């Protein structure tokens, strides 16, 4: 009888954390069924939010929600306030010292991609910049524009390739 009672306590103790895990996984499943842009880092542009923050974007017809890695909402952008969405690629060449130390082949360049969401309200306008994973900015802009169209906003066709900014361009001769 003593062993049976211990077994019952062990089952109760093990069952409690699994129910908590089930609730967390249900929240995770709910967020995953929505359209998301993973690994987005808030860079700048939001009034009152000065620090960079890691998280992900959740897209819907109602708007865009930026959440931290735990799923907590940091801020929301209603779709009716979004006026423009653009992407940009920034390529920074390695410094001269790095090229001398590692050689031009191994010094490498750093490529970063950004998505800029421009919003306007009656009282203010903002250009909110997110840094996204490499080779995902075009997809992110297409998804956001898809939801803008579904919400009834007029969206201009994409102009094609994103602008590329080079950090250390070669001098003109």
N, C-alpha and C positions, 0 to 999 in steps of 0.2 A: 504494500500500500504506500509505503514511503516513496518508492521509486515512481509510482504512478502520479503522485502529487507533484513531485519535482518535474516530471514530464509535462504536466498540465501547465505549470508555471512557465516552463521554457517555451511552450507553444504560444502562450499569451504574450510573453515578452517578444518573441520573434514576430508575431502577427501585428503588433502595433507599429513597428517601423515599416513593415511592408505596406500597410494602409496609407501611411504618410508618403511613402515612395510612390504608391499608386496615384495619389492626388497630384504629386509633382509631375509624374509622367503624363497624366491627363492634361495638365496645363501645357506641358511640352508638346503633346500631340495636337492640342488645339492651335498652338502657335505655328506648328509645322504644317498644318493643313492650309493655313493662309499663305499667301505669296510673300516670301521673305528675300531679303538681300543680306546674306551672312557676312560677317567680318567687316562691318562698316565702322569707321572711326570718325566720330564727330570732330571736325577740325576747327571751324570758326564760323562766325556769322550770326549766331543766335544771341539776342539781347539778354544779358544777365547770366550767360553761360560762357565763361572764359576758358575753362580747362578742356583739354582734349579728353574724350571719353570713348572707350571701346564698347561695341555692342552690335546690334543688327537692326535693320529696317523691316517693318511689317507693313505691307501694302494692301489697301482695300479701296473700294469705290468712295468711301467716306474720307479717306486721307492716308497719311503716312505717319506711322508711329515709330519713334526711335526708342529702343529699349536696351538696357544694359545686358550683360551676358547671363544674368539670372532671370531675365524677362520682365524686370521692373521698368515701367514707362518713365522715360526721362522727359520727353516732350512729344506733342502731337502736332502735325501740320494738316489742317483741314484741306481737302482737295480744292475747295472753292477759292482758297487764298493763293494757291500755287499758280504763278503766271508763266514760268519758264523752267526748263530742266536742261542742263548741258553737261557734257563730260569733257575732260581735258587730261592729256598725258604730259607728264613732266619727266624729262630725261636729264639726268645730271651725270656728266662725264667725271671720271676719276680725277683727282687733283694731280698736279705735276709730281709731287713727292711720292704719291702712291704709284704713279706710272714708273718712276725711277726705281722704286723699291721692288715692285712686283713685275715690272714690264708691262707694256701696253696691252698684251694679250690677257694677262691674269688680273689686272687691276680692276676691270669691270666697270660697268655703269650702273646707276640706280634709276630704275623706272618706277614712277608712282602714277597712279590714276586717281582722279578726283571727279566727284559728281557734285554739281552746284544746283541747288534748288532755290529759285527766286520766289519770294512770297510778297504779297501786298495786302494790306488791310486799310481801313479808313484812317488809321493813326500812324502807320509805319510801313516800311518796306525792309526786307531782309534778304540777303543772299547767303544761304546756309551751305557750307562746304563739308562734304564727307570724303574721306580717303577710303577707297575700296580696294579689294584684292586685285592683283594684276590680271588683266584681260577680262574684267567683269564690268567695267564702266559702261560699255555700249549696251550690254544686256540690261543693266540697271536702269538706264535712261529709257530703253524701249519698254520695260515693264511699267515704269512710272507713267510714261505717256499713254500706255494701254489703259491704265486705270483712270487717267485724266479724261480720255475719250469716253470711257464707260460712264463717267460721272457727268458728261455733257459739256465738258470744256472743249474749246476749239484749240487744236494742237497743230502747229505748223509741221510740215514734213521735215525729217532729219536731213541736215545738209550734207551728210556723208561722214567723212573722216573727221576725227576730233583734232583740235589744234594741238600741236606738239611744241612745248617750250623746252629749249635746251639750256641747261645751266651754264656751260662753258663753251659757247660757240667758237668756231675757228675764226681767227682774224681775217678780215677781207684784205686781199692784196691787190 
